[in-house]
């Protein structure tokens, strides 16, 4: 697969809506251009969603690349039962969780040790300043259990409605609301006590 720039003579695919992108993807002559446009449209949002879970830039880039490989392989069979955005976030979330599970298995340590390692990576960043609210928030988020961390990121950073989050995570809206509430309370407690 070679990603190329859209032809200057045609309307740029980056301005197409998801339905038009999917139509273009299903035609062999515009497939690669449509995919390149899809990548341009969603890569930044997906990158930050992944980065909030895996912490390091290099790891986020690796996971993002895996996401787009899965999207390339599965997009032709996308049934449009949900929005494309929802489907992409589900893939990104699953790939991130898979990455964290592999990290845990490779290091043969408990999840809490992996989470401590992620917190240490945040502290090791050369721009880290424990007095700044955004750094404190990142540390607080890393203290959350994995599922709460995902729910918090989708709701707080992405402002994703619970209904859509329910489709991404395949969980009831009530459970998601409770999870977000618990996560927000834990973050608040961490921010006040550290």
C-alpha positions as CSV (number, residue, x, y, z in Angstrom):
1,X,0.0,0.0,0.0
2,X,1.4,3.4,-1.1
3,X,-0.1,6.5,0.3
4,X,-0.1,9.3,-2.3
5,X,-1.3,12.9,-2.4
6,X,-4.7,13.5,-4.0
7,X,-4.6,14.5,-7.7
8,X,-4.5,18.3,-7.9
9,X,-7.1,18.3,-10.6
10,X,-9.7,16.5,-8.5
11,X,-11.5,17.8,-5.4
12,X,-9.3,16.8,-2.5
13,X,-10.6,13.7,-0.8
14,X,-9.8,15.2,2.6
15,X,-12.9,17.3,2.3
16,X,-15.2,14.3,1.7
17,X,-17.5,13.1,4.4
18,X,-17.1,9.5,5.7
19,X,-19.8,8.1,3.3
20,X,-18.0,9.5,0.3
21,X,-14.7,8.3,1.6
22,X,-16.1,4.8,1.9
23,X,-17.5,4.9,-1.6
24,X,-14.2,6.0,-3.0
25,X,-12.4,3.3,-1.0
26,X,-14.5,0.6,-2.6
27,X,-13.4,1.7,-6.1
28,X,-10.0,0.3,-7.1
29,X,-8.8,3.4,-8.9
30,X,-9.5,5.7,-5.9
31,X,-8.9,3.3,-3.1
32,X,-5.4,4.4,-2.0
33,X,-6.3,8.1,-2.3
34,X,-9.4,7.6,-0.2
35,X,-7.4,5.7,2.4
36,X,-4.8,8.4,2.5
37,X,-7.6,11.0,3.0
38,X,-9.1,8.9,5.8
39,X,-5.6,8.7,7.5
40,X,-5.2,12.4,7.3
41,X,-8.7,13.0,8.6
42,X,-8.4,10.8,11.7
43,X,-4.7,10.2,12.5
44,X,-4.3,13.1,14.9
45,X,-7.4,12.3,17.0
46,X,-6.6,8.6,17.1
47,X,-2.9,9.3,17.9
48,X,-3.9,11.3,21.0
49,X,-6.5,8.8,22.1
50,X,-3.9,6.0,21.9
51,X,-1.1,8.2,23.5
52,X,-3.3,8.9,26.5
53,X,-3.4,5.1,27.1
54,X,0.1,4.0,26.2
55,X,1.9,7.3,27.2
56,X,5.0,7.3,25.1
57,X,5.1,8.8,21.6
58,X,7.0,5.9,20.0
59,X,4.6,3.4,21.4
60,X,1.6,5.5,20.3
61,X,3.0,5.7,16.8
62,X,3.5,1.9,16.7
63,X,-0.1,1.2,17.9
64,X,-1.5,3.8,15.5
65,X,0.3,2.1,12.6
66,X,-1.3,-1.2,13.7
67,X,-4.7,0.5,13.8
68,X,-4.3,1.7,10.2
69,X,-3.2,-1.7,9.1
70,X,-6.3,-3.2,10.6
71,X,-8.5,-0.4,9.1
72,X,-6.9,-1.0,5.6
73,X,-7.6,-4.8,5.9
74,X,-11.2,-4.4,7.3
75,X,-12.5,-1.2,5.7
76,X,-13.9,-3.0,2.6
77,X,-16.1,-5.1,4.9
78,X,-17.2,-2.2,7.1
79,X,-21.0,-2.6,7.2
80,X,-21.7,0.9,8.3
81,X,-23.8,-0.4,11.3
82,X,-22.1,2.4,13.3
83,X,-20.3,5.6,12.3
84,X,-16.8,5.2,10.8
85,X,-15.5,7.4,13.7
86,X,-16.9,4.9,16.2
87,X,-15.5,1.9,14.4
88,X,-12.0,3.6,14.2
89,X,-12.0,4.4,17.9
90,X,-13.0,0.8,18.8
91,X,-10.1,-0.5,16.8
92,X,-7.7,2.1,18.4
93,X,-9.0,1.2,21.9
94,X,-8.6,-2.5,21.3
95,X,-5.1,-2.1,19.8
96,X,-4.1,0.0,22.8
97,X,-5.4,-2.5,25.3
98,X,-3.7,-5.3,23.4
99,X,-0.4,-3.4,23.5
100,X,-0.7,-2.9,27.2
101,X,-1.5,-6.5,27.8
102,X,1.5,-7.6,25.7
103,X,3.6,-5.1,27.7
104,X,2.4,-6.7,30.9
105,X,3.1,-10.3,29.6
106,X,6.5,-9.4,28.3
107,X,7.7,-7.9,31.5
108,X,6.0,-10.7,33.6
109,X,4.9,-8.2,36.1
110,X,1.5,-7.2,37.5
111,X,-0.7,-4.5,35.9
112,X,0.1,-2.2,38.8
113,X,3.8,-2.5,38.0
114,X,3.1,-1.6,34.3
115,X,1.0,1.4,35.5
116,X,3.8,2.5,37.8
117,X,6.1,2.2,34.8
118,X,3.8,4.4,32.8
119,X,3.8,7.0,35.6
120,X,7.6,6.8,35.7
121,X,7.7,7.5,31.9
122,X,5.6,10.6,32.4
123,X,8.0,11.8,35.1
124,X,11.0,11.1,32.9
125,X,9.7,13.4,30.2
126,X,12.2,16.3,30.0
127,X,9.3,18.8,30.1
128,X,7.8,17.2,33.3
129,X,6.8,19.7,36.0
130,X,4.8,18.1,38.9
131,X,3.4,21.6,39.8
132,X,1.7,22.0,36.4
133,X,-1.9,20.8,36.4
134,X,-1.7,19.0,33.1
135,X,1.2,16.8,34.4
136,X,-0.6,16.1,37.6
137,X,-3.7,15.2,35.6
138,X,-1.6,12.7,33.5
139,X,-0.2,11.1,36.6
140,X,-3.7,10.9,38.1
141,X,-5.0,9.2,35.0
142,X,-2.3,6.6,35.1
143,X,-3.4,5.6,38.6
144,X,-6.8,4.6,37.3
145,X,-7.6,1.0,36.4
146,X,-7.3,0.4,32.6
147,X,-11.0,0.5,31.8
148,X,-11.6,3.6,33.8
149,X,-8.7,5.2,32.0
150,X,-10.2,4.5,28.6
151,X,-13.6,5.7,29.7
152,X,-12.2,8.9,31.2
153,X,-10.1,9.6,28.1
154,X,-13.0,9.2,25.7
155,X,-15.4,11.3,27.8
156,X,-13.0,14.0,29.1
157,X,-10.7,14.5,26.1
158,X,-12.8,13.4,23.2
159,X,-16.1,14.6,24.7
160,X,-17.6,11.4,23.3
161,X,-21.3,10.9,24.2
162,X,-22.1,7.9,26.4
163,X,-24.3,6.4,23.6
164,X,-21.4,6.4,21.2
165,X,-18.9,5.3,23.8
166,X,-21.2,2.4,24.5
167,X,-20.8,1.2,20.9
168,X,-17.0,1.7,21.0
169,X,-16.5,-0.2,24.3
170,X,-19.5,-2.6,24.0
171,X,-20.7,-1.6,27.5
172,X,-24.0,-0.2,28.8
173,X,-24.3,3.5,29.1
174,X,-25.1,3.1,32.8
175,X,-21.9,1.2,33.4
176,X,-19.9,3.9,31.5
177,X,-21.5,6.7,33.5
178,X,-20.6,5.0,36.8
179,X,-17.1,4.2,35.6
180,X,-16.6,7.9,34.5
181,X,-17.9,9.1,37.9
182,X,-15.6,6.8,39.8
183,X,-12.6,7.8,37.6
184,X,-13.4,11.5,38.0
185,X,-13.6,11.1,41.8
186,X,-10.3,9.2,42.0
187,X,-8.6,11.9,39.8
188,X,-10.0,14.6,42.0
189,X,-8.7,12.9,45.2
190,X,-5.3,12.4,43.6
191,X,-5.1,16.1,42.5
192,X,-6.0,17.3,46.0
193,X,-3.6,15.0,47.8
194,X,-0.5,15.1,45.6
